[in-house]
Amino acid sequence: MARITAGIGSSHVPLLGVAVDQGKTGDAYFGPIFQGYEWTRKWLETTAKPDVVILVYNDHASAFDANIIPTFAIGCGEVYKSADEGWGPRPVPDVEGHADLAWHIAQSLILEEFDMTIINEMDVDHGLTVPLSMMFGTPAAWPVKVVPLAVNVVTYPVPSGNRCWALGEAIARAVESFPEDLNVQIWGTGGMSHQLQGPRAGLLNREWDNRFLDLLESEGDAARHIPHIEYLRETGSEGIEMVMWVIMRGALGHAVTPLHRHYHIPCSNTAIGHIVLEPA
Amino acid sequence: MTATRGQQDIHGYLAEFDDIPGTRVYTAARARKGYWINQFAMSLMKSENRARFKADERAYLDEWKLSEEAKEALLSRDYNRLLDLGGNIYFLSKLFSTDGLSFAEAVSTMTDMTFPEYREMMNNGGRSPEGVRSIKGKY
């Protein structure tokens, strides 16, 4: 039987991909950010060893344009290439999908009344490839298969925290009913506080972000009830990406064991957050 | 963290967005208004389109269903104006990437700071949320 063994939260700032691609991860600016991921890189390689990652992320006008806006979309393809976001594709390995598991999850979610959009072919942008680089560095091939799960966090209304939590719960049930013995992780990416637009750009909120991390580490489901307006006021217009961490947390159940946590300000315009949790 | 759940009235939901200082939330209304600005920007993901745009920006823009106001805002890289016209930052990022600008430098042009001033603010912990959460509430 497949099972979700851990959840990871991580920012996915494009500049982190640039740092990896240009070999700057140890310099004075990026060093303190990447050091906070060293624990996780070692744990993934020596202890956790996941087979598949369900990677919850948002597309940044790469695979989807303004024409089609799926609220929740799941990648059911065999392979995904790195997207050209305006300066050429990142030089990272192709991302191998797990089509059997992805189709199983897609069908199970639809029966659970989550009306998923199914994607067979797409390119994946920094939202998906930066977290892979943060956790695995620069391997010749990614050591996991990936089920991409794209969430609309750009055009409002984006899905509620409540719905995101429930989706996480439904994903966990779907994984548990997959017959093959698979070690599956779920990653929620994006955030933490940042605002990339308008005169208020540059807003960061260390205190709120850390309260959010505390909430994810604690028992119960309070995080599902944070309203959109609170993310917008407190964490900037792009802080809403944290609803994707709520999907991850929802998949882990009532209580979790916190394994690792890291927070750093700034990376470009953004507060970097990272957390590793196991279902208790 | 305030607890809410369940159905929300769409009018009340949207009205709250206008109470955030210096912020244009990318609502469905803005997405409708800025559709061709964003689709134009999206086209710059292809290197051949970037080359064509750079060769003659005005001619390239004339191929799109854009208002004169939108074309002028695009030509002058007036990002706050483009947000007002329904542009979205992730789409507009294709334009400033084509210009060779980093996210931080492009974002700084929407504030009242120069890029070095903005970068310094970020390195010192970013803009504080204090006083810029709510227009009406002044907190």
Chai-1 contact restraints between the chains, C-beta under 6 A:
chainA,res_idxA,chainB,res_idxB,connection_type,confidence,min_distance_angstrom,max_distance_angstrom,comment,restraint_id
A,H60,B,Y90,contact,1.0,0.0,6.0,A-B,restraint_1
A,A61,B,M42,contact,1.0,0.0,6.0,A-B,restraint_2
A,A61,B,Y90,contact,1.0,0.0,6.0,A-B,restraint_3
A,A61,B,F91,contact,1.0,0.0,6.0,A-B,restraint_4
A,D65,B,M42,contact,1.0,0.0,6.0,A-B,restraint_5
A,A66,B,Y35,contact,1.0,0.0,6.0,A-B,restraint_6
A,A66,B,N38,contact,1.0,0.0,6.0,A-B,restraint_7
A,A66,B,Q39,contact,1.0,0.0,6.0,A-B,restraint_8
A,D84,B,M45,contact,1.0,0.0,6.0,A-B,restraint_9
A,G86,B,L44,contact,1.0,0.0,6.0,A-B,restraint_10
A,G86,B,M45,contact,1.0,0.0,6.0,A-B,restraint_11
A,G86,B,K94,contact,1.0,0.0,6.0,A-B,restraint_12
A,G86,B,S97,contact,1.0,0.0,6.0,A-B,restraint_13
A,G86,B,T98,contact,1.0,0.0,6.0,A-B,restraint_14
A,W87,B,S97,contact,1.0,0.0,6.0,A-B,restraint_15
A,T155,B,Y26,contact,1.0,0.0,6.0,A-B,restraint_16
A,T155,B,A31,contact,1.0,0.0,6.0,A-B,restraint_17
A,Y156,B,V25,contact,1.0,0.0,6.0,A-B,restraint_18
A,Y156,B,T27,contact,1.0,0.0,6.0,A-B,restraint_19
A,N162,B,R5,contact,1.0,0.0,6.0,A-B,restraint_20
A,L196,B,I89,contact,1.0,0.0,6.0,A-B,restraint_21
A,L196,B,V107,contact,1.0,0.0,6.0,A-B,restraint_22
A,Q197,B,L83,contact,1.0,0.0,6.0,A-B,restraint_23
A,Q197,B,I89,contact,1.0,0.0,6.0,A-B,restraint_24
A,G198,B,G22,contact,1.0,0.0,6.0,A-B,restraint_25
A,G198,B,T23,contact,1.0,0.0,6.0,A-B,restraint_26
A,G198,B,R24,contact,1.0,0.0,6.0,A-B,restraint_27
A,G198,B,M110,contact,1.0,0.0,6.0,A-B,restraint_28
A,P199,B,G22,contact,1.0,0.0,6.0,A-B,restraint_29
A,P199,B,T111,contact,1.0,0.0,6.0,A-B,restraint_30
A,R200,B,P21,contact,1.0,0.0,6.0,A-B,restraint_31
A,R200,B,G22,contact,1.0,0.0,6.0,A-B,restraint_32
A,R200,B,T23,contact,1.0,0.0,6.0,A-B,restraint_33
A,R200,B,V132,contact,1.0,0.0,6.0,A-B,restraint_34
A,A201,B,V107,contact,1.0,0.0,6.0,A-B,restraint_35
A,A201,B,M110,contact,1.0,0.0,6.0,A-B,restraint_36
A,A201,B,T111,contact,1.0,0.0,6.0,A-B,restraint_37
A,G202,B,M121,contact,1.0,0.0,6.0,A-B,restraint_38
A,G202,B,M122,contact,1.0,0.0,6.0,A-B,restraint_39
A,G202,B,G126,contact,1.0,0.0,6.0,A-B,restraint_40
A,G202,B,R127,contact,1.0,0.0,6.0,A-B,restraint_41
A,L203,B,R127,contact,1.0,0.0,6.0,A-B,restraint_42
A,L203,B,P129,contact,1.0,0.0,6.0,A-B,restraint_43
A,L204,B,G126,contact,1.0,0.0,6.0,A-B,restraint_44
A,N205,B,P129,contact,1.0,0.0,6.0,A-B,restraint_45
A,H225,B,A3,contact,1.0,0.0,6.0,A-B,restraint_46
A,H225,B,T4,contact,1.0,0.0,6.0,A-B,restraint_47
A,H225,B,R5,contact,1.0,0.0,6.0,A-B,restraint_48
A,I226,B,M1,contact,1.0,0.0,6.0,A-B,restraint_49
A,P227,B,T4,contact,1.0,0.0,6.0,A-B,restraint_50
A,I229,B,E16,contact,1.0,0.0,6.0,A-B,restraint_51
A,E230,B,T2,contact,1.0,0.0,6.0,A-B,restraint_52
A,L232,B,I20,contact,1.0,0.0,6.0,A-B,restraint_53
A,R233,B,R133,contact,1.0,0.0,6.0,A-B,restraint_54
A,E234,B,P129,contact,1.0,0.0,6.0,A-B,restraint_55
A,S237,B,T23,contact,1.0,0.0,6.0,A-B,restraint_56
A,I265,B,G125,contact,1.0,0.0,6.0,A-B,restraint_57
A,P266,B,M122,contact,1.0,0.0,6.0,A-B,restraint_58
A,P266,B,G126,contact,1.0,0.0,6.0,A-B,restraint_59
A,S268,B,F103,contact,1.0,0.0,6.0,A-B,restraint_60
A,S268,B,A104,contact,1.0,0.0,6.0,A-B,restraint_61
A,N269,B,A104,contact,1.0,0.0,6.0,A-B,restraint_62
A,N269,B,V107,contact,1.0,0.0,6.0,A-B,restraint_63
